Amino acid sequence: MKTVLSLILAFNLLFPQTNYNKKSIDELFINWNKSTVASLKSLKENEYAKNRLESRLAYWKIHDENQLNSNSIRYSFLKILGKKINHKNCIIIEADNSGEYYLIQNFVVYEKSNDKIDIEIYRYDRSKGWILEKTVANFEENFNAIFENKGTSFINRDDIIISHFQHGEIISSEYFLFGTLKNDEVKKIISIEYN
């Protein structure tokens, strides 16, 4: 028995185990924050954008976009998604809703075909963490139309972040201050009831 334990210890010292999943989540978390912060910084001409950078970093519990915090609400969301983020085309819509109480919610959109998507709706609960509230399969919507900022009217009473991922890598993350997003497709998605 002593010999077996010695061999296991020697093997672990010579060939340390790397948690590749954690490493990829760490990198994705930082890259996602960098992409979102870059989008937010591009809005500097807007007076409301001046304090958003500081408030977003505080909300994510980081000091700058290069910092890793595995206790961040965003990091915990990536852990919940796990390998689903490796989908060929995926969008995360962070569409919190302030009102009588503050509702933290994310909508994850997976491309199925040109005119069909699957949607997962997550809500954050302070005591339970992220909760999958609803899954909608074969929702009729054009995946690529989600990226367009054109529609009939402004849809967001609160800030919205739309992030595009492909095969587990961040492609883009666009920050829309309240009252700046015109997108009927996003409006349909964030209007799905789950209660």
N, C-alpha and C positions, 0 to 999 in steps of 0.2 A: 504494500500500500504506500509506503514511504517512497518507493521508487517511482510509482505512478504520479504521485503528487510532485515529486522533484522534476519529472519529465514535463508535466503540465506547466509548472512554474518556469522552467527553462524555455519552453516553447513560447510562452507569453512574453518573456523578456526579449527573446530573439525576434519574434514576429508580433509586435504589438497590434492589437485589434483596433481598427479605425472605424468609427461610427460614420459611414459615408452618408447615411440619411440625415444625421444631425448636421454634418458638414454642408450638405447641399441646402438644407433649410437655412443655415447660418448665412451662406452666400446669397441665397435668394432673398432673404429678409433684407440684407444690406442693399442689394441691387434694386429691390423694389422701392425701398426708401429713397435711394439716390434718384431714381427715375421720377418719383412723385415730387420730391423736393425740387428737382430741376424744372418740372412743370409749374410748380408754385412760384419759383423764382422768376419765371418768365412773365408772370402777371404783376410785376412790381408797379406798373403804371396805375394799377387799381389801388385806391386808398385802403380798401378792405384787405388786400393781400399783405399789407405791411405786418400785421400781427399774426397772420395765419401760420407763417412758418414757425414762429416760436410756440404757438399753441398746439400745432400738429406734432412737433417734436416732443412736447410735454405729454401730449395725449398718448403717443407711442412709447413714452418713457425712455427717450434717448436725448442726448445733448446735440448730436449732429447726425447726419445721414450715414456716416461711416461706422457708427457705434452699433454694437451687437447687444441686445437685451432679450434674453430668452423668456423674460416675464412680460414682455410687451404684448398688448392685445393683438397686434398684427402677427407677431411670431407665433402666438398660441393658435391663431387661425390657420397659419401654414401647417402647423403640426396636426391640426384636426383634418385638414384636406389631405395630408399625406401624399400618396402617389397619384391622387386624382389631378394634382397640379401638373403632372407629366402628360396630360392629354394634348393632342396635337394642336388644338385651338381652344383656349379657355379665357374667359373674361371674369374679373371680379369687379362688381359694382359696390362700392362702399357708399351706402345711402342712408346715413343716420337721419333720424327724424326727431327734431326738438319740438316740444309742445308742452302739454301738462306735465309730462315726464320725458326723459331723454331715451330714445330707442336706438340702440346700436344694432345695425343689421347689415349683412352682406348678402349679395345675390351672386351666385356663381353660375355662369352661363357656359355650356359646352356645345360646340358646333357639332351637329349631326349631319346636315346637308345644307345646301344653299338656302333653303327656306324652312328648316326645322332646327330647333335647339332644345336642349334639356336644361332645366334650371333647378338649382338647389338654393333654398332660402335659409339663412342662418341668422339667429338672434343671439346676442350676448347677454348672459345673465351673470350678475356680479358674484353670486354664490356658486353657480354651476359651470360657468364658462360658456363656450360656444355650444349652441344647441341647433341641430338640424330641425327646422320647423316644418318644412314642406319640400317635396320634390315634384316637379312638373315635367313630364316626359312629352316629347314631340310637340312642343309649343311652336305654333306657326309664326315664325319671324325670321327675317334675314339676318344672319350673324354679322355680316359686314356693315349693315346699316346702323349697328350699335355704335360704331366709331364716328358717325357723322354728326356734326353739330348743326343740324338744320331740321326744322319742324314748324309746326303751326304756332307754338307759343313757348315761352320759357316754362320749364317744368319743375325746377327745383327751388323749394323754399329754404333748403339747407345746402351746404356744400356737398358735392358728389365727386367721387374719384372713380374713374373708369380705367382699369388696368388690364392689359392684354398680355397673356402668357402663351408661349408655344413650347411644347416638350419640356416644361419645367424651367424655362428661362423667361425673364421679363422682357417684353418687346417694347411696351410703352405704358406710361401711366399719366393720365391727363386729369388735372385738378380743375374742377368747375366751381367757382364761387357761387353762392346763392344767387338765383335769378340770371344765370348766364348760359344755361344749357337748354338748347332747343332740340329735343330728340324724342319724337313720338314713340319710337321703339323702346327706348329706355323707360319712358313713362309707363308703357304697358307692363314692363317687367317689374318695376318697383311698386306698381299698383296691385300686384297679386296679393290677395288676402290669404293669411295662413292661420287665423284664429278660429 
